[in-house]
Amino acid sequence: MLKLIRYEIKKNLKKKSTIIVTGLVFLIFLITFISTPFQEQVAYYSKNEIVKKRGLEAIKIIKNYKLPKLLSETFIYHEIKKIQDLSRDQRNLVTDQTGLSELKSEVIQKLILPKFELLTLLADNYHVNAIKGERVDTIKKLLSLSLDQGPRFYQIR
């Protein structure tokens, strides 16, 4: 019985259609996995301009950007405090036609965007309706957060 199974498998593998289909599947597999790193992209602020990198350069930059493995209460406190201090400094603010003050675009690009994923994680944690899928204005949520009792990140979570 085992010989018969081996014979049938060999017979099927020798067919031209099987060889062609296997080759095409392998080729599609290679194209898919080889092209993935080249689609990676990153943008960061450097010397008063936004620099965009793609491909392997972007992957190197992402690997070198390190966040702590454990978000400690002191790390969270300092990150939120930095954002709040930025908004209190009048040099970082611009007033629009309606009289509302907001952070300058240069400040956002230089200091907020590089940490945007972390800040979004923090803002979502403190936002009550984040579970319902409601969007959170990251900066406004962190600005209104009271740090008198510490960040209490893990208690709220």
C-alpha positions in Angstrom: 0.0 0.0 0.0 2.8 2.4 0.9 4.5 1.7 -2.5 1.2 2.5 -4.3 1.0 5.9 -2.5 4.6 6.7 -3.3 4.0 5.8 -6.9 0.9 8.0 -7.2 2.7 11.0 -5.6 5.7 10.6 -7.9 3.4 10.4 -10.9 1.6 13.6 -9.9 4.8 15.5 -9.3 6.1 14.6 -12.8 3.2 16.3 -14.5 4.0 19.6 -16.2 1.0 21.3 -14.7 2.0 20.5 -11.2 5.5 21.7 -11.8 4.3 25.0 -13.3 1.7 25.6 -10.5 4.3 24.9 -7.8 6.8 27.2 -9.5 4.2 30.0 -9.8 3.2 29.7 -6.1 6.8 29.8 -5.1 7.4 32.8 -7.2 4.4 34.7 -5.8 5.5 33.7 -2.3 9.0 35.1 -2.9 7.7 38.4 -4.4 5.3 38.9 -1.5 7.9 38.4 1.2 10.8 40.1 -0.5 8.8 43.3 -1.3 7.4 43.7 2.3 10.5 45.4 3.7 10.6 47.9 0.8 7.1 49.1 1.6 8.1 50.1 5.2 8.3 53.9 5.6 9.0 56.3 8.4 9.0 60.1 8.7 10.8 62.1 11.4 11.8 65.6 12.2 15.5 66.6 11.6 17.2 70.0 11.3 13.9 71.9 10.9 12.5 69.6 8.2 10.6 66.4 7.9 12.7 63.6 6.6 11.0 60.6 5.0 12.8 57.2 4.6 11.6 54.1 2.9 12.7 50.5 2.7 15.6 49.1 4.6 16.7 52.6 5.9 13.3 52.9 7.5 13.6 49.5 9.2 17.0 50.5 10.6 15.5 53.7 12.1 12.6 51.9 13.6 14.9 49.3 15.2 17.0 52.0 16.7 14.0 53.8 18.2 13.7 52.2 21.6 10.9 52.6 24.1 11.2 51.0 27.5 9.9 47.4 27.6 7.9 48.2 30.7 6.1 51.5 30.9 6.7 52.5 34.5 4.6 55.0 36.4 7.5 57.5 36.5 8.1 57.2 32.7 4.4 57.8 32.0 4.3 60.7 34.5 7.3 62.4 32.8 5.9 61.9 29.3 2.6 63.4 30.2 4.2 66.2 32.1 6.4 67.1 29.1 3.3 67.4 26.9 1.5 69.5 29.6 4.6 71.8 30.0 4.8 72.3 26.2 1.2 73.6 26.2 1.9 76.0 29.1 4.8 77.6 27.3 3.5 80.6 25.3 6.4 80.2 22.8 5.0 76.9 21.7 1.5 78.2 21.1 -0.2 79.9 18.2 -3.7 81.5 18.3 -6.1 81.0 15.4 -8.9 83.3 14.2 -11.4 82.1 16.8 -9.0 82.9 19.6 -8.2 79.3 20.5 -4.6 78.5 21.3 -3.0 75.4 20.0 0.5 74.0 19.6 2.6 75.2 16.7 3.0 72.8 13.8 6.7 72.8 14.3 6.4 71.7 17.9 3.9 69.0 17.0 6.2 67.7 14.2 9.3 67.8 16.4 8.1 66.7 19.8 4.7 65.0 19.4 4.8 63.0 16.2 7.9 60.9 17.1 6.0 59.7 20.2 2.5 59.7 18.7 1.9 55.9 19.2 2.9 56.1 22.8 0.8 59.2 23.5 -2.2 57.6 21.8 -1.8 54.6 24.0 -1.7 56.7 27.1 -4.6 58.9 26.0 -6.8 55.8 25.1 -6.0 54.4 28.5 -7.4 57.4 30.3 -10.4 57.9 28.0 -13.6 56.4 29.2 -15.2 55.8 25.8 -12.0 54.4 24.1 -13.4 50.9 24.5 -16.5 51.8 22.4 -14.1 52.8 19.5 -14.6 56.5 19.9 -11.6 58.5 18.6 -9.6 60.4 21.2 -7.9 63.8 20.6 -4.6 62.6 22.0 -3.1 66.0 22.9 -6.2 67.5 24.4 -6.9 64.4 26.6 -3.3 64.4 28.0 -3.4 68.2 28.6 -6.6 67.9 30.7 -5.3 64.9 32.7 -4.6 65.6 36.4 -1.3 64.2 37.7 -1.8 65.2 41.3 -2.1 61.5 42.4 0.3 60.3 39.8 -0.6 58.8 36.5 -2.2 55.6 37.9 -1.8 54.1 34.5 -2.2 50.4 35.6 -5.0 51.1 38.1 -7.1 52.7 35.4 -6.3 50.1 32.8 
